[in-house]
């Protein structure tokens, strides 16, 4: 019995010496099939000084593999660097090893994530006196905001592991074949800090977004990288925005339709519009034209049709004219006065003088 226990302890100690210490940074996840190839994308500009790049990777959830976008995140404290997570093939399964923060970059399977994480260590920058300096040979920063930059291509060549197939796991068939170096082993045994709450929200948002799942995007997720960590999935933000827009029309739009019937009912009560008829009284031009309305008796027979059109100038004339026009109707008699003029045409009376010669002729006869 004691021999059996001693054997078990020996095997456990052997496993501890073989498996890198970074494996104990988080909870183990074991999957029976390999993660998809890494997504190729362009790194967004670093938005603020002191932000560190965390490369994107495939995580696993209840709905299968989903893509966690790469993002610039603030370091938990000055002097700390990020060791990205990775998948490793062990015992016929693919196991997930969570990333962590530490003073040095540990082992991450030799997976070439790019942008400074070339497979071994980190070539994207370094801490200098409590301030992080960015190596613009491999990372992109907003130079209008960040000025502490430098260029070092030598470290990039020395730490790059060729990964043309964008393999996302170490070991096993087709995986990256890289054993941890002495520096990586030492970094793995140092004090580590778990992902920050901002990173945890970023991961949860990606897990809740259906467009990030491999079953839906087939290796082309909707969001591959972000300048800042995402906190809410896109599909949950849209309903909230729609709910806000729905509340505005329900409170503001009904007010105008209820008042509109008052404007539409006014044409149905033309009798209420005599207030507009005094306006012609202020216009002597309309009253000084009695002759023209007398010659147009037809508008008087259409008061009902013209009343709904107060805006047209001809309409008020029939309304204002009815009272004075009957008194002015005798005006046609003066026009009939010219009739005596033909009577004053006795001008032909001199013609009888022409008839006088006839009498002499008759007399001569």
C-alpha positions as CSV (number, residue, x, y, z in Angstrom):
1,X,0.0,0.0,0.0
2,X,2.8,2.4,0.9
3,X,4.5,1.4,-2.4
4,X,1.4,2.3,-4.3
5,X,1.2,5.8,-2.7
6,X,4.9,6.4,-3.3
7,X,4.3,5.5,-7.0
8,X,1.4,7.9,-7.3
9,X,3.4,10.7,-5.7
10,X,6.3,10.1,-8.0
11,X,4.0,10.3,-11.0
12,X,2.5,13.5,-9.8
13,X,5.9,15.1,-9.2
14,X,6.9,14.0,-12.7
15,X,3.8,15.6,-14.3
16,X,4.5,18.8,-12.4
17,X,8.0,19.0,-13.8
18,X,6.8,18.4,-17.3
19,X,3.8,20.6,-17.5
20,X,4.7,24.4,-17.5
21,X,3.6,26.3,-14.4
22,X,1.5,28.6,-16.6
23,X,-1.0,25.7,-16.9
24,X,-2.2,26.4,-13.4
25,X,-3.2,30.0,-14.1
26,X,-6.8,29.0,-14.7
27,X,-9.4,26.3,-14.9
28,X,-8.7,23.5,-17.3
29,X,-10.9,23.0,-20.4
30,X,-10.6,19.8,-22.4
31,X,-12.0,19.4,-25.9
32,X,-11.9,16.4,-28.2
33,X,-11.1,18.3,-31.4
34,X,-8.6,21.0,-32.3
35,X,-9.5,24.7,-32.3
36,X,-9.9,26.4,-35.7
37,X,-7.0,28.3,-37.3
38,X,-6.2,31.8,-35.9
39,X,-8.0,34.7,-37.6
40,X,-5.8,37.0,-39.7
41,X,-6.6,40.7,-39.0
42,X,-5.1,44.1,-38.8
43,X,-4.2,45.5,-35.4
44,X,-6.1,48.7,-34.4
45,X,-4.1,51.7,-33.1
46,X,-3.3,51.8,-29.4
47,X,-5.7,54.4,-28.0
48,X,-3.8,55.4,-24.8
49,X,-0.5,55.4,-23.2
50,X,0.1,52.4,-20.9
51,X,-2.3,50.1,-22.8
52,X,-1.1,46.6,-23.6
53,X,-2.0,44.4,-26.6
54,X,-3.8,41.1,-25.8
55,X,-4.1,39.0,-29.0
56,X,-7.3,37.3,-30.1
57,X,-7.8,33.6,-29.7
58,X,-10.4,30.8,-29.8
59,X,-12.1,30.0,-26.5
60,X,-14.6,27.3,-25.9
61,X,-18.1,27.5,-24.4
62,X,-21.4,25.7,-24.3
63,X,-22.0,26.5,-28.0
64,X,-18.5,25.4,-29.1
65,X,-15.5,27.5,-30.1
66,X,-16.0,31.3,-30.2
67,X,-13.5,34.0,-31.1
68,X,-12.3,36.5,-28.4
69,X,-11.3,39.6,-30.2
70,X,-7.8,41.0,-29.7
71,X,-7.9,44.3,-27.8
72,X,-5.8,47.0,-26.1
73,X,-6.3,46.8,-22.4
74,X,-4.8,48.8,-19.5
75,X,-2.1,46.9,-17.5
76,X,-3.1,46.1,-13.9
77,X,0.0,47.8,-12.7
78,X,3.3,49.2,-14.2
79,X,5.9,46.7,-15.0
80,X,3.5,43.8,-15.8
81,X,3.3,42.1,-19.2
82,X,0.6,39.8,-20.6
83,X,1.2,36.1,-21.3
84,X,-1.6,35.1,-23.8
85,X,-3.6,31.8,-23.4
86,X,-3.1,28.8,-25.6
87,X,-4.3,25.4,-26.5
88,X,-2.1,22.3,-25.9
89,X,-2.5,18.7,-27.0
90,X,-2.2,16.4,-24.0
91,X,-3.5,12.9,-23.5
92,X,-5.5,12.8,-26.7
93,X,-7.4,16.0,-25.9
94,X,-6.9,19.7,-26.5
95,X,-6.6,21.6,-23.2
96,X,-6.9,25.3,-22.7
97,X,-4.4,27.2,-20.6
98,X,-5.5,30.6,-19.4
99,X,-3.4,33.8,-19.8
100,X,-2.1,35.9,-17.0
101,X,-0.1,39.0,-16.0
102,X,3.4,38.9,-14.7
103,X,6.7,40.7,-14.7
104,X,7.9,38.5,-17.5
105,X,6.2,36.7,-20.4
106,X,5.9,33.0,-19.8
107,X,5.2,30.0,-22.1
108,X,2.3,30.2,-24.5
109,X,2.9,27.1,-26.6
110,X,5.0,28.7,-29.2
111,X,1.9,30.0,-31.0
112,X,2.7,32.9,-33.2
113,X,-0.2,35.4,-32.5
114,X,1.7,38.3,-34.2
115,X,2.0,41.9,-33.0
116,X,4.9,41.2,-30.6
117,X,3.8,37.7,-29.6
118,X,5.9,35.9,-32.2
119,X,5.9,32.5,-30.4
120,X,8.6,33.2,-27.8
121,X,8.5,36.0,-25.3
122,X,7.3,39.5,-26.3
123,X,8.8,41.9,-28.9
124,X,6.1,44.6,-28.8
125,X,7.7,46.8,-26.2
126,X,9.2,47.1,-22.8
127,X,8.8,49.0,-19.5
128,X,11.2,51.9,-19.0
129,X,11.1,53.6,-15.6
130,X,7.4,52.9,-14.9
131,X,6.4,53.9,-18.5
132,X,5.8,51.5,-21.3
133,X,7.6,52.1,-24.6
134,X,6.2,50.6,-27.8
135,X,8.2,48.9,-30.5
136,X,6.5,50.2,-33.7
137,X,8.3,47.6,-35.7
138,X,5.5,45.2,-34.7
139,X,2.7,47.2,-33.0
140,X,0.6,50.1,-34.2
141,X,0.1,53.1,-32.0
142,X,-1.6,56.5,-32.3
143,X,1.5,58.7,-32.5
144,X,-0.5,61.9,-31.9
145,X,-1.2,60.6,-28.4
146,X,1.7,58.2,-27.7
147,X,5.3,59.5,-28.1
148,X,7.3,56.9,-26.2
149,X,8.1,54.6,-29.1
150,X,11.1,52.9,-30.7
151,X,12.0,50.5,-33.5
152,X,13.8,47.2,-32.9
153,X,13.6,44.6,-35.7
154,X,16.3,42.3,-34.3
155,X,14.2,41.0,-31.4
156,X,11.4,40.3,-33.9
157,X,13.6,37.9,-36.0
158,X,15.0,36.2,-32.9
159,X,11.7,35.4,-31.3
160,X,9.6,34.5,-34.4
161,X,8.3,30.9,-34.9
162,X,7.0,30.3,-38.4
163,X,3.3,29.5,-38.4
164,X,2.1,30.0,-42.0
165,X,-0.9,27.8,-41.3
166,X,-2.0,30.0,-38.4
167,X,-2.2,26.9,-36.1
168,X,-3.8,27.8,-32.7
169,X,-2.5,25.0,-30.6
170,X,0.8,23.4,-29.5
171,X,1.7,19.7,-29.8
172,X,-0.3,16.9,-31.3
173,X,-0.9,16.3,-35.0
174,X,-0.2,19.5,-37.0
175,X,0.4,21.5,-33.8
176,X,3.3,23.8,-33.0
177,X,6.3,21.9,-31.8
178,X,8.0,24.2,-29.3
179,X,9.2,23.2,-25.8
180,X,9.5,26.0,-23.2
181,X,12.8,27.7,-22.8
182,X,14.6,28.3,-19.5
183,X,13.4,31.9,-19.4
184,X,9.8,30.8,-20.1
185,X,10.0,28.2,-17.3
186,X,11.3,30.8,-14.9
187,X,8.6,33.3,-15.9
188,X,6.0,30.6,-15.4
189,X,7.1,30.1,-11.8
190,X,6.8,33.7,-10.9
191,X,3.9,35.5,-9.2
192,X,0.9,35.9,-11.7
193,X,-2.1,38.0,-11.8
194,X,-5.4,36.8,-13.3
195,X,-7.1,38.6,-16.1
196,X,-8.5,41.9,-15.0
197,X,-12.3,42.5,-14.7
198,X,-12.2,44.5,-17.9
199,X,-10.8,41.5,-19.7
200,X,-13.3,39.2,-18.1
201,X,-16.2,41.3,-19.4
202,X,-14.5,41.3,-22.8
203,X,-14.5,37.5,-22.8
204,X,-18.1,37.2,-21.6
205,X,-19.3,39.7,-24.2
206,X,-17.7,37.6,-26.9
207,X,-19.2,34.4,-25.5
208,X,-22.7,35.9,-25.6
209,X,-22.4,37.1,-29.2
210,X,-23.7,34.5,-31.6
211,X,-21.7,36.1,-34.4
212,X,-18.5,35.2,-32.6
213,X,-19.2,31.5,-32.6
214,X,-17.4,29.4,-35.1
215,X,-20.6,27.5,-35.9
216,X,-22.1,30.8,-37.2
217,X,-19.1,32.6,-38.7
218,X,-17.1,29.6,-40.0
219,X,-13.8,31.2,-39.1
220,X,-14.8,34.8,-40.0
221,X,-16.1,36.4,-36.8
222,X,-18.0,39.7,-36.9
223,X,-15.4,41.4,-34.5
224,X,-11.8,40.2,-34.8
225,X,-10.1,43.1,-33.0
226,X,-11.0,46.2,-31.0
227,X,-9.2,49.3,-29.9
228,X,-10.8,48.9,-26.4
229,X,-12.3,45.9,-24.6
230,X,-16.0,45.3,-25.5
231,X,-18.4,45.1,-22.6
232,X,-21.7,44.2,-24.3
233,X,-22.4,41.9,-27.3
234,X,-23.7,43.7,-30.4
235,X,-26.9,41.7,-30.6
236,X,-28.0,42.7,-27.1
237,X,-27.2,46.4,-27.6
238,X,-29.5,46.8,-30.6
239,X,-32.7,45.9,-28.7
240,X,-32.0,48.5,-26.1
241,X,-31.5,51.1,-28.7
242,X,-34.7,50.1,-30.4
243,X,-36.6,50.3,-27.1
244,X,-35.5,53.9,-26.6
245,X,-36.6,55.0,-30.1
246,X,-39.9,53.3,-29.6
247,X,-40.6,55.3,-26.4
248,X,-40.1,58.7,-28.2
249,X,-42.8,58.3,-30.8
250,X,-45.3,57.1,-28.3
251,X,-45.0,60.2,-26.2
252,X,-44.6,62.9,-28.8
253,X,-46.4,61.9,-32.0
254,X,-49.9,61.4,-30.6
255,X,-50.0,65.1,-29.5
256,X,-50.0,66.4,-33.1
257,X,-52.6,64.0,-34.6
258,X,-55.1,64.8,-31.8
259,X,-54.8,68.6,-32.5
260,X,-55.0,68.2,-36.3
261,X,-58.8,67.4,-36.4
262,X,-59.4,71.0,-35.2
263,X,-57.8,72.4,-38.3
264,X,-59.7,69.9,-40.5
265,X,-63.1,70.7,-38.9
266,X,-62.8,74.4,-39.6
267,X,-63.6,74.1,-43.3
268,X,-66.8,72.3,-42.3
269,X,-68.1,75.4,-40.4
270,X,-67.7,78.3,-42.9
271,X,-70.3,80.2,-40.9
272,X,-67.7,80.7,-38.3
273,X,-65.5,82.6,-40.7
274,X,-67.4,85.9,-41.1
275,X,-64.6,87.3,-39.0
276,X,-62.6,87.3,-42.3
277,X,-65.3,89.3,-44.1
278,X,-64.5,92.6,-42.4
279,X,-61.2,92.5,-44.2
280,X,-62.7,93.7,-47.5
281,X,-64.0,96.7,-45.6
282,X,-60.5,97.8,-45.0
283,X,-59.8,97.5,-48.7
284,X,-61.6,100.4,-50.4
285,X,-60.4,99.1,-53.6
286,X,-62.9,96.3,-53.5
287,X,-65.8,98.6,-52.7
288,X,-64.7,101.2,-55.4
289,X,-65.4,98.6,-58.0
290,X,-69.2,98.3,-58.0
291,X,-69.4,98.2,-61.8
292,X,-67.5,95.0,-62.2
293,X,-69.5,92.9,-59.7
294,X,-72.7,94.2,-61.2
295,X,-71.7,92.8,-64.6
296,X,-70.9,89.5,-62.8
297,X,-74.1,88.4,-61.1
298,X,-73.0,84.7,-61.3
299,X,-70.6,85.0,-58.3
300,X,-73.6,86.0,-56.2
301,X,-75.2,82.7,-56.8
302,X,-72.1,80.8,-55.6
303,X,-71.5,82.1,-52.1
304,X,-71.6,78.6,-50.6
305,X,-68.8,77.3,-52.8
306,X,-66.5,80.2,-52.5
307,X,-66.8,80.6,-48.7
308,X,-64.5,77.6,-48.0
309,X,-61.8,79.5,-50.0
310,X,-61.1,82.6,-48.0
311,X,-57.6,82.7,-49.1
312,X,-58.6,83.6,-52.7
313,X,-59.3,87.3,-53.2
314,X,-62.3,86.9,-55.4
315,X,-64.2,85.1,-52.7
316,X,-64.4,88.0,-50.2
317,X,-66.0,90.3,-52.8
318,X,-69.2,88.4,-53.1
319,X,-69.5,88.4,-49.3
320,X,-69.0,92.1,-48.8
321,X,-71.0,93.2,-51.9
322,X,-74.5,91.8,-51.2
323,X,-75.7,94.6,-49.0
324,X,-74.6,97.6,-51.0
325,X,-75.2,96.1,-54.4
326,X,-79.0,96.1,-54.3
327,X,-78.9,99.8,-53.7
328,X,-76.6,100.3,-56.6
329,X,-78.7,98.3,-59.0
330,X,-80.7,101.4,-60.0
331,X,-77.5,102.4,-61.7
332,X,-78.7,100.7,-64.9
333,X,-81.3,103.5,-65.2
334,X,-78.7,106.1,-65.8
335,X,-77.3,103.8,-68.4
336,X,-80.7,103.8,-70.0
337,X,-80.7,107.6,-70.0
338,X,-78.7,107.6,-73.2
339,X,-81.8,106.4,-74.9
340,X,-83.0,110.0,-75.4
341,X,-79.9,110.6,-77.3
342,X,-81.4,109.1,-80.4
343,X,-84.4,111.4,-79.8
344,X,-82.0,114.3,-79.8
345,X,-81.0,113.2,-83.2
346,X,-83.5,115.5,-84.8
347,X,-80.4,116.5,-86.7
348,X,-82.2,114.8,-89.7
349,X,-84.8,117.5,-89.3
350,X,-82.9,119.7,-91.7
351,X,-83.7,117.0,-94.2
352,X,-87.2,118.3,-94.6
353,X,-85.5,121.3,-96.1
354,X,-84.6,119.0,-98.8
355,X,-88.2,118.1,-99.2
356,X,-89.2,121.8,-99.7
357,X,-87.9,121.7,-103.3
358,X,-90.2,118.9,-103.9
359,X,-93.1,121.2,-103.1
360,X,-91.9,123.7,-105.6
361,X,-91.6,121.0,-108.2
362,X,-95.0,119.9,-107.4
363,X,-96.2,123.4,-107.5
364,X,-94.6,123.8,-110.9
365,X,-96.3,120.9,-112.1
